[in-house]
Each structure stands twice: as structure tokens, then as C-alpha cells.
Amino acid sequence: MRIIAQKVARLDKTLQKALKQPRNQVEHFIKEVGVTVDGKQTHKSGLKLKGGEEIVLEFPKMEASTPEEIDFDIEVIYEDEDVLVLNKPPYLIVHPAASVKEPTLVDWLKHRGITLSTISGEERNGIVHRIDKETSGAIIIAKNNEAHQSLSKQLEERTMGRYYLALIDLPLKEDMIVDKPIGRHNKHRIKMAVKENGRESKSAFVKLALSEKTGHELISAKLFTGRTHQIRVHLESLSRHILADKLYGFKSKKDTIPRVMLHARILYFHHPRTGELIIKEAPLFKDFERILQDEFNQEEIDEKINRDYIIGHFNHII
């Protein structure tokens, strides 16, 4: 792919505009794959361009994973020639990294022989957005670079998104919008925190059902921005915590919940080829269902976790 720089700008910003990709994905591509600027290869995302330079990108070919490494399966919610929507199980890491030893969702995709976009580099083939390891639920995969560009633009413009379900330790006082900037924690590098000089971050939370047995509450969350750990950080700022989220302060001596109770329930996007609005639901996993069955009124839960109820409820506060 060839791009001509139109004006004075950084290399990463020039490619971000041309590719319509999030800046972090562009930076990752430049660092890991590299691009050619006027015949010279570079891995410097901050390279200053004067305008008129020819930038050449060669997207890597996808490599298959070793078959014997993959001993799990993933539920397919929707699939066509451009996109794939999966229900990511808890504990599954989305893409490979230097610190990751076990097979990932990307490994599973390659093992199945699914054609994937390569615009984000080899480690992130097909990945438009990610979900934390312990979080489960809907994730969309791009099968080609054209679909990837369209979905990334939708993600940036917030015309694509997800509604989450979460079980929290204390009930919210009311439905609310939290608009607080988030940045890296000053002391704990794996944590994020609300910070005055952080990046703009906005979340909406609605109350769904309260457990009379334990005082836990089922809520839904919608993101207006996509910061790392955003739901968890904004809830912590309200002195609320997702069950089993010990990183952000959940405490219980009797707790036997193995993972963070957060699930991407609903995914919506406009199809990259047709523009049609598509809305898909990701079924709950057994560990999440078990808590709902043990602690809540099942008839109330069945009514309030369906697509129409959740989306309609958010329309009252957004």
C-alpha cells in the first residue's frame, strides 16, 4: 500500500488519518512491522514528515498456529465474508505478547484457517478491539483490511460499541453517567486511575436488579470512550467494585468467585460492506449464570438482561 504525505506531520498521525485506525494500532504496526519512507525503512512512529514523501506499507501474511496447541473452542455468534462475532470465554487472552505463554484467541482463529485482516500486524491479525483476560463476551473480528478500517473508524466515532453486564458489591445510588479522565496509576503500573491529567473517559451505568440475599447488584454499562479498565476504574471512583475484581479493591473473606464478573452482553455495529446496523447478543457463561440463579429472582433477571430492555433503559439517561 502506498501513501503520499500531504503536509508536515508525524509519521504515525499521517498513517492514522490515511488508514483510519486508532493511533495505538498504527504505532504498534510501525514498531513491529515497519514502513518504508522514500525507500528507507523505519520503525519510528514520531518521524517528522515534510510532505510529499512516499510511504509504503507491506502488510504481513498471516501464519497458522501449531494445531496441537489449540484444545478449546469458541462460540461463533455471527459470521460472513467480512466479519466474525465471537463469545470470548473468560481466561482467554485475545492476542499474543511477549509475556503470554498460552494459546490466544488469535491463535484459535489462525488454527481454524479463518482469513483475517493484517493491518494491525501479525500478533493482532483481525483484532479491532480487545477484552481483558477475565472479562467474557462479544468481540468482533475483521476478516480483511477493508472491514478492519471500517470497524476501526466506527469504534473511533462510537457508532460501534458494546453494552456490558456487571455484578457489583454495593448498589449504585441511581443510574448515572461518569465523566472522569483516566491515566496510568502513579504507583501500580498494571492499574489505571482517575487522574486530572488523564485521557477523557466517559461511562454510563444503569441499575438492573438488586439481590436481597447478598446486597449485590446487577448493572449494565455503556462506554463512550475506550480506555483500559474503564468500567472498573469508574466504578472504583464511586466506591463500587465488580465481584472478584481484587485489583481495584473488591474485598470478601468468604468470596469464592474465581474471576471478574464482567460480560460484554450486546455488540452493535454497521456492516462494513452494506452499512446495515447489526446487533448481536453474547450468551452468559455458566459462572455468571450461577451467581444470578443463586442470588437473584430469575424472572426479573430474564426480563432485564434481554437486548431491548438494556438498550431502552440507557436511552433514558443518554
N, C-alpha and C positions, 0 to 999 in steps of 0.2 A: 504494500500500500504506500502511495506517495502523497505527500502533503507539502505545499509551499507556504512557508511562514509569511503572513501578511503584514506584520508590523513588529516593532520592538517588544519583546516579551520573553518570559522564561519558557524553556522547552516544555515543562510539564503543563503550564497553563495553555500553551498553544495546542498541545495534543488533547488536553481535556476538552477544549472548545471544538476541535475538529472531530474527535471521536464520540463526544457527548457521553463521557464516562466520568464517574466520581474521581476526584483528584487522587485519593489514596490508591485506587486501582491503576491509574496512569503512572504514578510514582513507582509502584511495585513492578509494573511492566518494564519501565526504563531501567530500574535497578537490576532486575533478574534476567531480562531478555536483552535489553539494549536496543538502541536505534542508531541509524546512520544519518549524520548531518553533513551534507555536501561531501559525501564519500568517506567520512571518518566516523567510526563507531564511538558511541558514548554511552555511559551509564549514569551521567549526571543530570538529574531532573531539574536542577537550578541553572542549567546552562543558558546564558543570555543570548538571544537571537536578535539580529539587527533588522530582519525582514528580507525576504527573497530567498532564504536558504531552502534547499530541497531536503525534506525529512523522509526517510524510507523506513517503514516498519515491516518486518517479516514475522508473521505470527507463527509460533512453533506448531509442529504437528503433534497430535495427541498420541501418547504412548499408553499401551494397555497395561493393566496391573497383573501381577502373578496370580493365576486362578486359585491356587491353594490358600492364599491369604484371606480370601473372602468366604466367610462361613455364616453370613447373615443376609437377610433380605429387607427391603424397604417397600412400604405400601405406595403404589402409584395412584394418585388421586385423579390426575388428568394428564393426557399426553397427545400431542400431534407432531407434525413435522418441524415445528419451530420451538415449542416449549414443553417442559415436563414439570408437573407439580407433584411433590413427594410429601409424605408424612414422616418427617425425620424422627426416629426413635430417640429417647433420652440416652445420654452417654456416648453418642456417636459424634465425633469431631467432623466438621464439614470438609475441611481441606488439609492437605499435608503441610507440615512445617518442620523445622529442624528438631524441635523438641517432641514431635509426635512419632511414636513408635508403632501404634496400632493402625489397622486399615481405616480409611476415612470414607465419607460419603462420595468424594471424588473418585476414590479407588473403586468403589462399588459401581459407579457409573461407567468407568472405563472397562471394568471386568465384564459388564453386560454388553459392551460393544456399542454403547449409545454415542452417536455423533454429538460433539459438544463444541461450543464456542471456544476460541483460543485467545481472545482479545485480552484476557487478564493474566496470561502466562500459563505455563504448564501445571503449576501446583493448584491453580484455581480454575481449571477448564470448566466452563459452564456456569460458574458461580457469580450471580448477580448481587446477592446479599447473603449474609450468614446468620446462623443461630448459635448461641452458646452451647457448649457441650451438654450440659444437663437439661437445657430447655428442649422441649419437643415441639412438633407441629409443622405447619405448612411452610415449604420453601420452594421457590421457583428456580428452574434450571433453564439456561439458554442453550439451544442446540446448534445455533450458528451465530456468527458475529453480527449479522443484521438484527436478529432478535435481541441479542445482548445489548446493542446500542439503544434500541427502542426501550427496553425494560429499564436500563440504567437512567435514561432520560426521564421516564415515568417516576422512578424512585426519587430522583432529584427534585422533580416538580410535585411530588406527593400525589400523583394520580394513580399510583400503585401503592398498596400498603397491606397491613395486617391488623386484625383485632385479636388481642391475647386474652386468655383466661388465666387468672392467678388466684391462689389461695393464700390469704394473709392472716397474720397472727391476731390483729386487732381491727375492728371495723372502722371504715372511714366515717367521718362525721357527715359527709354529704358527697354527691357527685361533684367532681371538680376538675379544673384544668391547672396543671402545674407548669409554670414557665420560669425555669431557673437554669442558668448556664452550668455546663458540666465540663470538668477538666480532670487531668490525672491527679490522684491523691498525692499530697506532699510527702507522706511518709511510707505509704504502702503502694508500691509500684503496680501491683496487679489490680488495685482498686481504682475506681473513679469517684469523684466527689463534686458536690455543688460548689462552684468557685466563681467569684466575681469576674475574674478574667478568663473564664472558661468559654466554650463554644455555646452558642444559642441552642437551647434544648427545651422542647415543649411536649407535654404528655397530657392525655385526658384519661380520667378514671371514673367508672360508674359502678355503683353498688348493685349486686345481683341477688345474693342470698346470704342470710346470716345463720350460722349453726347455733341453736340454743344449747346444744350439748357441750360445745367447746369454746364458743365465742369467736371461732374462726369465721372469716368472711370470704365468699367467692366474689371476685370483682372482674371487670373486663377493662382492658387498657388499649388505647389507640395512640400511636406515635405521630407527631407532626415533624419530628426530626429523627435521625437515626444514629444516636451516639451509643458508644459501648456501654452496656449495662444500664441503659437509660431508665427503664422501668424500675429496676432495683434501686438505683440511686435516688430517683424522685420519691419513691415510697419511703426510703430511709429518711429523707428530708422531712417527711410527715410523721416520723417515729412509727412507721409501719414496716413490716418485713414479710417477704414471701416465705412460706413454710420451708424449712431446711436451708434457707439462704444464710448460712453462718458467716459468710464473707462480709455481708452487710448488716449483721447484728442480730439475726434470729437466735433466740435462746430458749431451750427447753430441756430440762433434765430427763424427762420421760420420752423425749422425741425419738421415734424410730423411723422417721420419714427419710428415705435414702437420698433423694435428690431435690433440687429446687422445683417447686410446684408451679411452673410457668409453661404455658402451652399456646402456641400460635394457632388459634382456632379457625380464623377466617382469612383467606387471602383474596385480594381483588386486584385486577389489572386489566389493561386494554390489550387485546391481542395484537402482537407486533405487525401482523400481516393485514388483518381485517379491521382493526380498530374496535372490535366488539368488546363490550365490558363483560368480563368473566369473573365470577365469584365462586370460590370453592371452600368447602369446609374440611378440616382435618379431624378425624375421629380421635377421641381421647384414648390414652393408653391406660392399661389396667391399674397402674399405681395411682393415677389421678382419679380414675373412676371409683376405686376402692374407698378413697377418703370421702368422696361425695356420697357414696352409698352409706358409709358408716356414720357420717356426721350431719347430713342434711336430709330434708324432706325430698324424696325422689321426684314426686310430681312437680314440685316447684322448680327443681333443677332442670328437669326435662323441658319445661316451658321456657326457662331463661337462658339456656345455652344454645338455643337454635339461632340461625342466621338472622332472621327477620327481627327477632326480639333485640338482639345485641345491637345491630346496626340502627334500628329505630330508636333505641334508648339513647345512643350517642347523639342523635340528631337534636335532642332536647338541650344539649349543653354546648354544642359546637356551632 
